[in-house]
């Protein structure tokens, strides 16, 4: 049912080496690559000058910029930036907006560097120490925030020259004052090449302080060529996105934003999120625009599927032009996949490609991509053209993944020690991730993500637990009752989980950080179902506890990317872990 998309079947070359490692490469050659992101903007401003490029909500409708309007504003702002003779990067504190996009493109157009950071670093006082760490690391020459009053405390903390869309009482310069003549924009633009650093993107900081990845124009332009080579429908019609994913993260800011720009598409900035207070805004935005590609995290798709089931008008708009549903960050629960598949067929009479990929901040990000239909969630596909993957089997079929290719970074900013540690003696980047073959005899079926090696631990019996695999299984099992789970059991005799409650599990009596949930019996029943088909103490989860308080970004329990820092959460909530293993505690759910 995806024949209309003209998908390219997987082609994989495999080499088994004498040292036991396996090399995988795509069977397709890498297509043409542009020298910079500014080339994309010029191309579409010349080819489709009136086509909509950027839009953000304004009252009941949208404030929009066409490609030619965007380029005119980008060049004017670039001139103003050159006139300031900046001797450092531009630190961007606020989230997605048209001004954020234009500032980033202006900097990239003339070879300047931006550093987008999670807006929570500025808006949550407890996270200010992380913002100060970043500012000390990158030493910005200019700071941008959308609203001078909302970000005033953060601007004072960072210090130095600042510009704002809305100055308020901050004392910052209005961004509009930079829209003027200045340096030689054309000469600076022509000097930008593949090796020019475009931005510094922060790693999650889940195992150490965040590192700043030097992301070059070449990394980003190569990555879009790799994706376009694998998804021919991007050439057939320009992509249209209604997207909330944050631009401080490589998924939203490099993959999704550049996918639109590289292919002459339209980006409607969704000012909602899959959070209780903001998700209605996302539904409103999706009801206004029919996108061709839908990007989200699994919890977002779960909430969206429920809303689509309840609203026939929203279903019609959402599925009308949809070519691809793309999940990332975790495996899509099978029940969510099935709902989306059924509704797509019932509503539009055809199937979008439901898929995912794999990559990291250091790989720009896409490195593996499932670009043919998959049977079920969790498959990340095959190497993209130009990528070489080295797989190191641990003897159980689980393989450490290392990669090399033109989309892979060269260095961490101001951190030569971590840069040296990141690469092996053959120049492969040590990703720290593990995978398994879907079918070890048929490479074209791709690979499945199998967790972070650093998250594994041993039970008291000495048996290794692959925590990421258990987490994905339990998220699939618990469905709407769990937004996320944290796997426990290091040094103990059995596996347990701490549950971050999903929409169906919120509510109940709070007992010192634990939730005596109203749906305990439902959670126990689902855990029993999976336990009946699971063998071994390292696979079977036998106890659970529902957290009353969500993970706290200010305390380091959540990274800038929105992922849980498992080690930090377990450290801060050691008392709850102890209660999890107390059979007499009323909050413990036992099977």
RODOBA-865749 format. One line per field, with one value per residue (C-alpha): residue number from 1; residue in one letter; chain; x, y, z. Coordinates in Angstrom, 2 decimals, always signed. Example, Ala and Ser with C-alpha at 12.3 -4.5 7.8 and 13.67 -1.06 7.14 Angstrom:
seq [1|2]
type [A|S]
mol [A|A]
x [+12.30|+13.67]
y [-4.50|-1.06]
z [+7.80|+7.14]
// end
This chain:
seq [1|2|3|4|5|6|7|8|9|10|11|12|13|14|15|16|17|18|19|20|21|22|23|24|25|26|27|28|29|30|31|32|33|34|35|36|37|38|39|40|41|42|43|44|45|46|47|48|49|50|51|52|53|54|55|56|57|58|59|60|61|62|63|64|65|66|67|68|69|70|71|72|73|74|75|76|77|78|79|80|81|82|83|84|85|86|87|88|89|90|91|92|93|94|95|96|97|98|99|100|101|102|103|104|105|106|107|108|109|110|111|112|113|114|115|116|117|118|119|120|121|122|123|124|125|126|127|128|129|130|131|132|133|134|135|136|137|138|139|140|141|142|143|144|145|146|147|148|149|150|151|152|153|154|155|156|157|158|159|160|161|162|163|164|165|166|167|168|169|170|171|172|173|174|175|176|177|178|179|180|181|182|183|184|185|186|187|188|189|190|191|192|193|194|195|196|197|198|199|200|201|202|203|204|205|206|207|208|209|210|211|212|213|214|215|216|217|218|219|220|221|222|223|224|225|226|227|228|229|230|231|232|233|234|235|236|237|238|239|240|241|242|243|244|245|246|247|248|249|250|251|252|253|254|255|256|257|258|259|260|261|262|263|264|265|266|267|268|269|270|271|272|273|274|275|276|277|278|279|280|281|282|283|284|285|286|287|288|289|290|291|292|293|294|295|296|297|298|299|300|301|302|303|304|305|306|307|308|309|310|311|312|313|314|315|316|317|318|319|320|321|322|323|324|325|326|327|328|329|330|331|332|333|334|335|336|337|338|339|340|341|342|343|344|345|346|347|348|349|350|351|352|353|354|355|356|357|358|359|360|361|362|363|364|365|366|367|368|369|370|371|372|373|374|375|376|377|378|379|380|381|382|383|384|385|386|387|388|389|390|391|392|393|394|395|396|397|398|399|400|401|402|403|404|405|406|407|408|409|410|411|412|413|414|415|416|417|418|419|420|421|422|423|424|425|426|427|428|429|430|431|432|433|434|435|436|437|438|439|440|441|442|443|444|445|446|447|448|449|450|451|452|453|454|455|456|457|458|459|460|461|462|463|464|465|466|467|468|469|470|471|472|473|474|475|476|477|478|479|480|481|482|483|484|485|486|487|488|489|490|491|492|493|494|495|496|497|498|499|500|501|502|503|504|505|506|507|508|509|510|511|512|513|514|515|516|517|518|519|520|521|522|523|524|525|526|527|528|529|530|531|532|533|534|535|536|537|538|539|540|541|542|543|544|545|546|547|548|549|550|551|552|553|554|555|556|557|558|559|560|561|562|563|564|565|566|567|568|569|570|571|572|573|574|575|576|577|578|579|580|581|582|583|584|585|586|587|588|589|590|591]
type [X|X|X|X|X|X|X|X|X|X|X|X|X|X|X|X|X|X|X|X|X|X|X|X|X|X|X|X|X|X|X|X|X|X|X|X|X|X|X|X|X|X|X|X|X|X|X|X|X|X|X|X|X|X|X|X|X|X|X|X|X|X|X|X|X|X|X|X|X|X|X|X|X|X|X|X|X|X|X|X|X|X|X|X|X|X|X|X|X|X|X|X|X|X|X|X|X|X|X|X|X|X|X|X|X|X|X|X|X|X|X|X|X|X|X|X|X|X|X|X|X|X|X|X|X|X|X|X|X|X|X|X|X|X|X|X|X|X|X|X|X|X|X|X|X|X|X|X|X|X|X|X|X|X|X|X|X|X|X|X|X|X|X|X|X|X|X|X|X|X|X|X|X|X|X|X|X|X|X|X|X|X|X|X|X|X|X|X|X|X|X|X|X|X|X|X|X|X|X|X|X|X|X|X|X|X|X|X|X|X|X|X|X|X|X|X|X|X|X|X|X|X|X|X|X|X|X|X|X|X|X|X|X|X|X|X|X|X|X|X|X|X|X|X|X|X|X|X|X|X|X|X|X|X|X|X|X|X|X|X|X|X|X|X|X|X|X|X|X|X|X|X|X|X|X|X|X|X|X|X|X|X|X|X|X|X|X|X|X|X|X|X|X|X|X|X|X|X|X|X|X|X|X|X|X|X|X|X|X|X|X|X|X|X|X|X|X|X|X|X|X|X|X|X|X|X|X|X|X|X|X|X|X|X|X|X|X|X|X|X|X|X|X|X|X|X|X|X|X|X|X|X|X|X|X|X|X|X|X|X|X|X|X|X|X|X|X|X|X|X|X|X|X|X|X|X|X|X|X|X|X|X|X|X|X|X|X|X|X|X|X|X|X|X|X|X|X|X|X|X|X|X|X|X|X|X|X|X|X|X|X|X|X|X|X|X|X|X|X|X|X|X|X|X|X|X|X|X|X|X|X|X|X|X|X|X|X|X|X|X|X|X|X|X|X|X|X|X|X|X|X|X|X|X|X|X|X|X|X|X|X|X|X|X|X|X|X|X|X|X|X|X|X|X|X|X|X|X|X|X|X|X|X|X|X|X|X|X|X|X|X|X|X|X|X|X|X|X|X|X|X|X|X|X|X|X|X|X|X|X|X|X|X|X|X|X|X|X|X|X|X|X|X|X|X|X|X|X|X|X|X|X|X|X|X|X|X|X|X|X|X|X|X|X|X|X|X|X|X|X|X|X|X|X|X|X|X|X|X|X|X|X|X|X|X|X|X|X|X|X|X|X|X|X|X|X|X|X|X|X|X|X|X|X|X|X|X|X|X|X|X]
mol [A|A|A|A|A|A|A|A|A|A|A|A|A|A|A|A|A|A|A|A|A|A|A|A|A|A|A|A|A|A|A|A|A|A|A|A|A|A|A|A|A|A|A|A|A|A|A|A|A|A|A|A|A|A|A|A|A|A|A|A|A|A|A|A|A|A|A|A|A|A|A|A|A|A|A|A|A|A|A|A|A|A|A|A|A|A|A|A|A|A|A|A|A|A|A|A|A|A|A|A|A|A|A|A|A|A|A|A|A|A|A|A|A|A|A|A|A|A|A|A|A|A|A|A|A|A|A|A|A|A|A|A|A|A|A|A|A|A|A|A|A|A|A|A|A|A|A|A|A|A|A|A|A|A|A|A|A|A|A|A|A|A|A|A|A|A|A|A|A|A|A|A|A|A|A|A|A|A|A|A|A|A|A|A|A|A|A|A|A|A|A|A|A|A|A|A|A|A|A|A|A|A|A|A|A|A|A|A|A|A|A|A|A|A|A|A|A|A|A|A|A|A|A|A|A|A|A|A|A|A|A|A|A|A|A|A|A|A|A|A|A|A|A|A|A|A|A|A|A|A|A|A|A|A|A|A|A|A|A|A|A|A|A|A|A|A|A|A|A|A|A|A|A|A|A|A|A|A|A|A|A|A|A|A|A|A|A|A|A|A|A|A|A|A|A|A|A|A|A|A|A|A|A|A|A|A|A|A|A|A|A|A|A|A|A|A|A|A|A|A|A|A|A|A|A|A|A|A|A|A|A|A|A|A|A|A|A|A|A|A|A|A|A|A|A|A|A|A|A|A|A|A|A|A|A|A|A|A|A|A|A|A|A|A|A|A|A|A|A|A|A|A|A|A|A|A|A|A|A|A|A|A|A|A|A|A|A|A|A|A|A|A|A|A|A|A|A|A|A|A|A|A|A|A|A|A|A|A|A|A|A|A|A|A|A|A|A|A|A|A|A|A|A|A|A|A|A|A|A|A|A|A|A|A|A|A|A|A|A|A|A|A|A|A|A|A|A|A|A|A|A|A|A|A|A|A|A|A|A|A|A|A|A|A|A|A|A|A|A|A|A|A|A|A|A|A|A|A|A|A|A|A|A|A|A|A|A|A|A|A|A|A|A|A|A|A|A|A|A|A|A|A|A|A|A|A|A|A|A|A|A|A|A|A|A|A|A|A|A|A|A|A|A|A|A|A|A|A|A|A|A|A|A|A|A|A|A|A|A|A|A|A|A|A|A|A|A|A|A|A|A|A|A|A|A|A|A|A|A|A|A|A|A|A|A|A|A|A|A|A|A|A|A|A|A|A|A|A|A|A|A|A|A|A|A|A|A|A|A|A|A]
x [+0.00|+3.07|+3.71|+2.79|+5.92|+8.37|+10.50|+13.99|+14.50|+17.35|+20.72|+23.50|+27.12|+28.63|+32.26|+33.19|+36.70|+39.33|+39.09|+35.40|+34.03|+31.45|+31.41|+28.13|+27.62|+24.73|+24.59|+23.66|+26.12|+25.93|+24.39|+25.40|+26.14|+25.85|+28.67|+26.55|+23.05|+22.99|+23.06|+19.68|+18.17|+19.45|+18.24|+14.64|+14.49|+15.43|+13.36|+10.19|+10.41|+6.79|+6.52|+5.92|+8.96|+8.33|+5.14|+4.31|+0.97|-0.43|-3.94|-6.30|-3.93|-0.26|+2.45|+4.38|+7.59|+8.18|+11.57|+12.46|+11.26|+13.35|+16.47|+16.08|+15.77|+18.64|+21.00|+20.08|+20.60|+23.85|+25.13|+24.34|+26.12|+29.21|+29.27|+29.57|+32.77|+31.78|+34.65|+32.64|+29.38|+25.78|+24.07|+20.32|+18.32|+14.72|+12.81|+11.55|+10.34|+10.66|+13.21|+15.22|+15.22|+16.21|+19.02|+20.40|+20.25|+21.85|+24.76|+25.20|+24.94|+28.14|+30.05|+29.17|+28.33|+25.18|+24.66|+20.98|+20.27|+17.17|+14.85|+14.35|+17.94|+16.82|+13.23|+13.75|+15.92|+17.14|+18.66|+20.62|+23.82|+23.65|+23.18|+26.19|+28.22|+27.35|+28.11|+31.51|+32.23|+31.35|+32.08|+29.38|+29.95|+26.19|+23.09|+19.59|+16.25|+12.76|+11.42|+13.64|+11.40|+10.81|+14.52|+15.79|+17.33|+19.11|+20.42|+21.87|+23.40|+25.18|+26.10|+27.50|+25.74|+22.19|+19.45|+15.76|+12.71|+10.76|+13.18|+10.90|+12.92|+16.01|+18.15|+18.98|+19.16|+16.06|+16.77|+15.30|+18.20|+20.57|+18.64|+20.90|+23.83|+27.17|+29.92|+30.34|+27.66|+28.34|+32.06|+31.45|+28.78|+31.08|+33.77|+31.52|+32.33|+31.81|+34.41|+32.91|+31.35|+27.65|+26.64|+27.65|+25.09|+25.17|+25.10|+22.56|+24.90|+23.34|+26.68|+28.87|+28.71|+27.34|+29.88|+29.57|+29.65|+31.17|+28.53|+29.79|+27.91|+29.26|+27.86|+24.40|+24.41|+25.75|+23.10|+20.29|+21.76|+21.85|+18.22|+17.06|+18.88|+16.88|+13.44|+12.59|+9.22|+11.09|+11.86|+8.32|+6.79|+8.27|+7.72|+5.25|+5.79|+3.80|+6.57|+7.25|+10.55|+13.08|+15.92|+18.49|+18.23|+19.79|+16.52|+14.41|+17.07|+19.25|+17.25|+13.73|+14.50|+17.08|+14.81|+12.37|+15.00|+17.01|+13.91|+12.08|+9.32|+7.25|+7.71|+4.78|+6.21|+3.98|+3.86|+2.36|+4.00|+2.89|+2.35|-1.08|-1.21|+0.18|-1.10|-4.47|-2.48|-0.74|-4.12|-5.34|-2.28|-2.61|-6.24|-5.20|-2.54|-2.24|+1.39|+3.21|+5.54|+4.73|+7.68|+7.20|+8.32|+6.34|+4.46|+3.37|+2.11|+0.22|-1.63|-2.20|-3.64|-6.21|-7.19|-7.47|-9.78|-12.09|-12.15|-13.07|-12.28|-8.79|-8.27|-9.19|-6.79|-3.96|-3.96|-4.97|-1.45|+0.62|+3.63|+5.56|+5.09|+8.51|+9.13|+12.38|+13.70|+12.23|+10.34|+6.77|+4.36|+2.80|-0.74|-0.04|+1.44|-1.62|-4.05|-2.23|-2.03|-5.74|-6.83|-4.59|-6.14|-9.68|-9.27|-6.96|-7.08|-3.29|-0.43|+2.27|+5.69|+5.82|+9.47|+12.42|+16.16|+19.17|+21.87|+23.33|+24.27|+27.73|+26.36|+24.21|+22.09|+20.73|+23.12|+20.79|+17.34|+14.47|+13.49|+11.27|+8.13|+8.86|+6.77|+6.53|+8.29|+11.84|+13.72|+16.21|+17.11|+20.36|+23.35|+22.77|+24.90|+28.44|+28.30|+30.42|+29.18|+31.48|+29.68|+31.40|+29.49|+29.63|+28.89|+25.15|+24.11|+24.18|+26.64|+28.40|+28.04|+30.83|+30.49|+32.53|+31.31|+31.10|+28.19|+30.25|+31.79|+35.53|+35.78|+34.13|+34.56|+37.38|+37.65|+40.55|+40.52|+36.91|+37.52|+40.41|+38.33|+35.47|+37.31|+38.97|+42.33|+40.63|+38.86|+35.42|+33.26|+32.43|+28.70|+28.15|+24.98|+24.15|+22.09|+20.90|+20.16|+16.49|+17.68|+21.39|+21.10|+19.33|+21.13|+18.43|+15.99|+18.08|+18.96|+17.12|+18.33|+19.33|+20.18|+23.10|+25.98|+26.47|+22.93|+23.52|+24.00|+24.24|+21.80|+23.13|+23.43|+26.00|+23.59|+23.78|+20.63|+20.21|+18.21|+17.22|+15.68|+13.67|+12.57|+11.24|+9.43|+7.77|+6.76|+5.10|+3.47|+2.17|+0.97|-0.95|-0.15|+3.55|+5.09|+8.49|+10.05|+13.34|+14.72|+16.06|+17.84|+21.56|+22.98|+19.54|+17.93|+15.05|+14.09|+11.80|+10.72|+9.89|+7.01|+6.64|+2.85|+1.14|-2.27|-4.17|-2.21|-2.23|-4.31|-4.50|-3.09|+0.46|+2.63|+6.04|+6.93|+5.10|+1.67|-0.92|-2.43|-6.09|-5.03|-2.64|-4.64|-4.38|-0.61|-0.24|-2.38|-0.25|+2.96|+1.64|+0.82|+4.38|+5.83|+3.98|+5.92|+9.27|+11.90|+14.95|+15.54|+17.36|+14.28|+11.26|+10.09|+8.35|+7.77|+6.89|+6.26|+4.56|+6.33|+4.19|+6.63|+7.86|+11.59|+13.11|+15.24|+16.57|+17.91|+19.50|+16.97|+16.05|+18.53|+18.22|+16.82|+13.99|+15.38|+15.58|+19.03|+18.53|+21.61|+20.79|+17.14|+18.05|+20.59|+18.13|+15.29|+17.21|+14.56|+11.87|+14.03|+14.28|+10.48|+10.15|+11.91|+9.88|+7.12|+5.13|+5.16|+1.65|+3.04|+4.84|+3.13|+4.13|+3.43]
y [+0.00|+2.33|+1.84|+5.48|+6.58|+4.85|+3.60|+2.24|-1.30|-1.86|-2.82|-3.80|-4.86|-6.97|-7.75|-10.25|-9.50|-11.73|-9.95|-10.92|-7.47|-6.92|-3.96|-2.87|-0.32|+0.77|-0.64|+2.81|+5.55|+8.93|+11.58|+15.23|+17.24|+21.02|+23.01|+24.87|+25.37|+28.84|+27.19|+25.62|+28.97|+30.60|+27.69|+27.84|+31.64|+31.66|+28.65|+29.14|+32.70|+32.96|+29.49|+29.43|+28.41|+29.35|+29.90|+30.49|+31.04|+34.57|+34.90|+32.44|+31.90|+31.96|+34.58|+33.37|+34.03|+32.96|+31.76|+35.12|+37.01|+34.71|+35.20|+38.97|+39.01|+36.51|+38.60|+41.82|+40.22|+38.59|+42.03|+43.34|+40.41|+40.88|+44.57|+43.60|+41.60|+38.86|+36.91|+34.00|+32.12|+33.30|+31.65|+31.11|+30.75|+30.56|+27.91|+27.55|+30.71|+32.49|+34.90|+31.98|+30.40|+33.58|+34.31|+30.79|+30.92|+34.38|+33.15|+30.05|+32.10|+33.99|+31.37|+32.33|+29.81|+29.44|+27.48|+26.67|+25.45|+24.03|+26.85|+25.08|+26.02|+29.65|+29.38|+26.97|+28.58|+25.20|+24.57|+27.83|+26.09|+24.06|+27.28|+28.83|+25.72|+26.04|+29.76|+29.18|+26.39|+28.21|+31.84|+33.53|+36.90|+37.53|+36.14|+35.93|+35.40|+35.88|+37.80|+40.02|+39.88|+36.11|+35.43|+38.42|+36.45|+34.13|+37.06|+38.63|+35.30|+34.85|+38.52|+40.26|+41.80|+40.55|+40.93|+40.12|+39.98|+41.71|+43.67|+44.46|+45.74|+43.65|+46.44|+44.23|+45.48|+44.86|+42.18|+44.47|+46.90|+44.32|+44.27|+46.73|+47.08|+45.99|+43.64|+42.06|+39.36|+37.91|+37.44|+35.86|+33.58|+32.34|+31.55|+29.12|+25.51|+21.94|+22.31|+25.54|+25.02|+25.96|+25.32|+23.74|+21.17|+19.86|+16.16|+14.94|+14.93|+11.76|+10.21|+13.33|+17.06|+17.90|+18.09|+20.60|+18.86|+20.98|+20.52|+21.57|+22.59|+19.45|+17.17|+18.65|+18.87|+15.32|+14.04|+15.55|+14.07|+10.68|+10.94|+12.20|+9.32|+6.89|+8.56|+9.42|+10.94|+13.98|+14.86|+14.16|+16.94|+19.35|+18.21|+20.03|+19.74|+20.82|+20.23|+21.01|+19.17|+21.58|+23.02|+22.67|+18.94|+17.45|+15.68|+18.83|+21.42|+19.62|+16.68|+18.12|+21.79|+20.97|+18.36|+21.17|+23.67|+21.22|+20.10|+23.40|+22.54|+24.39|+24.34|+25.27|+25.78|+23.96|+25.88|+22.88|+19.79|+16.33|+17.72|+18.00|+21.81|+22.18|+19.19|+20.83|+23.50|+20.80|+19.33|+22.78|+23.28|+19.84|+20.63|+23.71|+22.18|+18.87|+17.82|+15.33|+14.07|+13.67|+13.58|+12.84|+10.85|+7.71|+9.33|+12.09|+9.60|+7.70|+10.87|+11.80|+8.38|+8.72|+12.20|+11.06|+8.22|+10.74|+13.40|+12.53|+16.02|+15.91|+12.44|+13.70|+16.65|+14.65|+11.71|+13.57|+14.23|+12.11|+10.33|+9.33|+8.83|+8.98|+8.17|+8.59|+8.62|+5.22|+2.37|+3.07|+0.86|-1.70|-0.74|+2.87|+1.63|-0.53|+2.33|+4.72|+2.10|+1.28|+4.92|+5.77|+3.01|+3.83|+7.58|+7.94|+4.46|+4.19|+3.77|+6.28|+4.84|+4.26|+4.24|+5.34|+5.83|+5.88|+8.41|+10.77|+14.41|+13.44|+11.96|+14.92|+12.70|+10.06|+7.14|+4.14|+4.48|+2.04|+3.21|+0.31|-0.82|-2.65|-5.23|-3.74|-1.10|-0.83|-1.43|+1.33|+0.01|-0.08|+2.25|+5.32|+5.87|+6.90|+5.38|+2.44|+0.71|-1.55|-4.10|-5.89|-8.96|-9.67|-13.35|-13.12|-11.57|-8.10|-5.83|-2.62|-0.08|+2.16|+4.35|+6.30|+8.61|+12.19|+12.97|+12.04|+14.82|+15.45|+16.98|+18.21|+21.93|+22.73|+19.10|+17.26|+14.54|+13.48|+13.81|+11.33|+8.90|+9.06|+7.30|+3.90|+3.25|+2.94|+6.27|+4.82|+6.81|+4.76|+5.42|+3.48|+1.96|-1.67|-3.35|-6.74|-8.05|-8.49|-11.55|-12.39|-14.20|-11.38|-8.06|-6.19|-6.69|-4.22|-3.84|-3.23|-0.80|-2.69|+0.02|+1.97|-0.18|+2.11|+1.36|-2.37|-3.81|-7.13|-8.78|-10.28|-13.59|-12.00|-12.11|-9.15|-7.11|-5.18|-2.35|-0.61|-3.77|-4.29|-0.64|-0.92|-4.16|-2.66|+0.54|-1.60|-3.74|-0.89|+1.35|+4.41|+3.63|+4.53|+7.60|+6.11|+3.51|+3.27|-0.26|-1.20|-4.21|-3.50|-5.89|-7.27|-10.63|-9.45|-6.77|-3.89|-0.67|+2.86|+4.09|+7.67|+7.58|+8.04|+9.66|+6.57|+6.21|+9.76|+10.21|+8.50|+9.00|+10.33|+8.59|+10.27|+10.38|+7.20|+7.05|+4.64|+4.52|+3.97|+1.64|-0.61|-3.69|-2.76|-2.33|-5.64|-7.43|-6.16|-7.07|-10.57|-10.99|-10.34|-12.31|-15.41|-15.43|-14.29|-16.53|-15.73|-13.31|-10.90|-10.51|-10.80|-7.67|-8.73|-5.47|-1.85|+1.46|+4.53|+7.86|+10.68|+13.41|+13.67|+13.67|+17.05|+18.83|+21.24|+18.34|+16.75|+13.92|+15.06|+15.98|+18.92|+16.51|+15.54|+12.08|+10.69|+10.61|+7.17|+7.16|+10.55|+9.67|+6.42|+8.25|+10.96|+8.51|+5.77|+5.70|+4.90|+2.13|+0.66|+0.85|-0.86|-3.89|-3.87|-6.46|-4.86|-1.32|-0.35|+1.38|-1.72|-3.55|-7.20|-10.10]
z [+0.00|-0.05|-3.79|-4.47|-2.59|-4.96|-2.07|-2.70|-1.38|+1.02|-0.43|+1.96|+1.48|+4.27|+5.05|+7.78|+9.00|+10.55|+13.92|+14.17|+13.38|+10.64|+8.25|+6.69|+3.91|+1.72|-1.79|-3.10|-4.00|-2.31|-4.57|-5.06|-1.91|-1.54|+0.05|+2.63|+3.97|+2.40|-1.03|-0.22|+0.71|-2.48|-4.61|-3.46|-3.24|-6.93|-8.04|-5.95|-4.57|-3.45|-1.92|+1.83|+3.86|+7.51|+9.49|+13.15|+14.84|+14.88|+16.27|+14.59|+11.64|+10.70|+10.24|+7.18|+5.28|+1.70|+0.50|-1.03|+2.07|+4.25|+2.12|+2.11|+5.89|+6.30|+4.17|+5.97|+9.37|+8.21|+7.22|+10.69|+12.33|+10.17|+11.11|+14.78|+14.05|+16.48|+18.05|+19.32|+18.74|+19.15|+22.13|+21.50|+24.71|+23.49|+21.58|+18.03|+16.27|+12.93|+14.45|+15.81|+12.34|+10.53|+13.01|+12.66|+8.86|+8.80|+10.90|+8.75|+5.54|+6.37|+8.35|+11.93|+14.65|+16.76|+19.99|+20.60|+24.12|+25.77|+26.80|+30.15|+31.04|+31.09|+32.29|+35.21|+37.91|+39.15|+35.69|+35.58|+36.63|+33.41|+31.40|+33.14|+32.34|+28.64|+28.55|+30.16|+27.68|+24.43|+25.49|+23.38|+21.72|+21.44|+23.16|+21.69|+23.41|+22.04|+25.06|+27.18|+30.24|+30.25|+29.71|+31.67|+34.53|+32.11|+30.05|+33.20|+34.21|+30.88|+30.54|+27.47|+24.45|+23.87|+21.29|+21.68|+19.47|+22.26|+24.42|+27.36|+30.33|+29.56|+28.13|+25.14|+21.56|+19.41|+16.85|+14.19|+14.76|+13.26|+9.98|+8.20|+5.85|+7.16|+6.03|+2.61|+2.79|-0.66|-0.05|+3.36|+1.91|-0.87|+1.71|+3.61|+2.79|+4.03|+6.80|+8.17|+11.61|+11.53|+15.12|+18.40|+19.53|+23.08|+23.83|+26.36|+29.33|+30.70|+31.71|+32.10|+31.52|+28.04|+25.25|+22.40|+19.02|+16.26|+13.56|+10.13|+7.01|+5.34|+8.03|+7.55|+3.75|+3.41|+5.79|+3.76|+0.57|+2.30|+3.38|-0.02|-1.76|+0.37|+0.27|-3.36|-2.49|-1.12|-4.76|-5.88|-3.77|-1.23|+2.37|+4.60|+8.36|+11.40|+13.90|+17.58|+18.06|+19.62|+17.57|+20.34|+19.61|+16.47|+15.50|+15.35|+14.56|+12.02|+10.67|+10.44|+9.80|+7.13|+5.53|+4.77|+3.62|+1.50|-0.38|-0.78|+1.68|+4.26|+8.03|+10.25|+13.74|+16.21|+19.49|+21.25|+22.73|+23.94|+27.44|+29.11|+29.00|+25.48|+23.51|+22.68|+20.81|+18.77|+17.85|+16.83|+14.62|+13.03|+12.29|+10.29|+8.04|+6.19|+6.49|+4.29|+7.05|+10.74|+13.15|+16.83|+19.84|+20.76|+23.65|+21.27|+18.70|+21.42|+22.44|+18.81|+17.95|+20.74|+19.54|+15.92|+16.93|+18.58|+15.83|+12.23|+10.96|+12.43|+10.94|+7.48|+7.66|+9.20|+6.79|+3.59|+2.24|+4.62|+3.09|+6.23|+9.98|+11.63|+15.30|+17.22|+20.76|+21.65|+20.06|+18.97|+20.96|+18.66|+19.66|+18.59|+15.30|+14.64|+15.36|+13.02|+10.28|+10.52|+10.54|+7.57|+5.47|+6.55|+5.99|+2.98|+1.46|+1.40|+3.81|+4.73|+5.42|+9.19|+10.08|+12.19|+11.94|+14.23|+14.89|+17.44|+17.79|+16.58|+13.33|+12.19|+12.97|+10.51|+10.04|+9.72|+8.12|+7.58|+4.09|+3.11|+4.99|+8.25|+10.04|+13.48|+15.55|+16.82|+13.54|+12.66|+9.22|+7.27|+6.77|+4.65|+1.53|+2.45|+5.97|+7.10|+10.25|+12.27|+14.45|+17.34|+18.55|+22.29|+21.68|+22.31|+19.00|+20.56|+18.80|+19.70|+16.88|+15.60|+12.51|+10.00|+7.25|+5.97|+8.32|+11.42|+13.48|+13.83|+17.29|+20.45|+21.02|+23.47|+24.61|+22.99|+25.64|+24.96|+21.22|+21.39|+23.47|+20.96|+18.11|+17.82|+16.14|+12.73|+13.05|+13.79|+16.21|+19.30|+19.62|+22.84|+21.35|+20.68|+17.96|+16.78|+13.30|+12.53|+10.55|+10.67|+7.32|+5.48|+5.93|+4.01|+6.88|+8.86|+12.53|+15.76|+18.39|+21.54|+24.03|+25.44|+26.62|+29.64|+30.90|+31.34|+34.85|+36.70|+39.07|+42.31|+40.44|+38.11|+35.16|+32.80|+32.23|+28.97|+30.50|+27.25|+25.86|+29.06|+28.97|+25.41|+26.20|+29.25|+27.45|+24.80|+27.48|+29.64|+26.80|+28.06|+31.69|+31.28|+29.72|+30.53|+32.80|+34.67|+35.02|+38.46|+39.91|+40.05|+42.65|+43.50|+42.77|+40.56|+38.06|+38.93|+37.27|+38.35|+36.19|+35.02|+34.70|+31.36|+30.90|+32.05|+35.31|+36.62|+39.73|+43.07|+46.54|+46.89|+49.45|+49.88|+46.20|+45.22|+43.69|+45.03|+41.58|+40.81|+37.97|+39.92|+38.91|+35.21|+35.47|+37.34|+34.76|+31.86|+33.66|+34.29|+30.60|+29.52|+32.44|+31.26|+27.99|+29.41|+30.96|+33.06|+35.93|+33.61|+31.39|+33.66|+35.54|+38.75|+40.64|+39.88|+41.58|+40.07|+40.61|+41.95|+40.87|+37.26|+36.50|+37.37|+34.74|+37.34|+39.40|+36.34|+36.07|+32.55|+29.83|+27.45|+24.87|+27.19|+27.91|+31.43|+32.97|+34.50|+36.71|+38.19|+38.81|+40.55|+42.68|+43.78|+44.38|+46.14|+48.87|+46.30|+44.85|+48.33|+48.67|+45.27|+46.76|+49.99|+49.59|+52.40|+50.99|+49.81|+46.71|+45.39|+42.55|+42.68|+40.33]
// end
